[in-house]
Amino acid sequence: MGQTSGQTASGQAVEARTRRALERYVRAWAENDRDAFLDVFAEDAEWIDPVGTPPYRGREQIARFWDDAHASGATFEPTVHRIVACGDEGLLVFRMIVRDPGGGGMALEACDVMQVGEDGRIRSGKAYWDHGCVTRL
Amino acid sequence: MGQTSGQTASGQAVEARTRRALERYVRAWAENDRDAFLDVFAEDAEWIDPVGTPPYRGREQIARFWDDAHASGATFEPTVHRIVACGDEGLLVFRMIVRDPGGGGMALEACDVMQVGEDGRIRSGKAYWDHGCVTRL
């Protein structure tokens, strides 16, 4: 529990970049914007959701992740509890409400850990949640 | 947002082991038990707190982390919000109340990500928090 890295001007710039990437990620979900979502990830990014399952490697596979999530017509409403910037790594603590088109759905309490590159795009992301994080609506 | 890995008997056993390690970690803080704290970590574990600062490598350096944290006579009261088990990785969402011996202190909202080995010990751990997670008491 030492000092944080955001105590120099360059450290603050990196952390602002990290924070912006996570905000863009959330906004893409909130606005149901597939192009914006894919643009947040580096071309060769790796995405794991949830941790313990196989990774999606590269923007093409991450597009498949997005399309699978939306295939049923479900809608997504993220609410951010906290965004934490630790150098080029960021933590997103949020609730995702997933509404099924026929009614019902679920609330998911999740934490995503992201590593953000110098271009401001996510290089790797990991979503932590398990069955205890899910409430049926 | 696919299936979790805890859906097979072996997956459930791994996730129970992950969860136990994080529970032991919290208990060591709550009971101010240095030996128990060090025993939760593998001999060659790596610990980063907060992410963005240099790692503590190996149990000897992790002992120094503990000793530095306690050098002022501060006491630590963890409250767990959530423990998430994703295969051999775990997420600990918690509040740490740090009380200074002369009065005052801080409340820290933190998320720790841990990887747990087959021996049930933490192989690597990373604590995510920044200045926005700290409230002075």
Interface residues (C-beta under 8 A of the other chain):
Chain A: M1 G2 Q3 T4 S5 G6 G11 E15 D49 P50 V51 G52 T53 F65 D68 A69 R82 V84 A85 C86 G87 D88 E89 L91 V93 V98 L108 E109 C111 V113 A127 Y128 W129 D130 H131 G132 C133
Chain B: M1 G2 Q3 T4 S5 G6 G11 E15 D49 P50 V51 G52 T53 F65 D68 A69 R82 V84 A85 C86 G87 D88 E89 L91 V93 V98 L108 E109 C111 V113 A127 Y128 W129 D130 H131 G132 C133
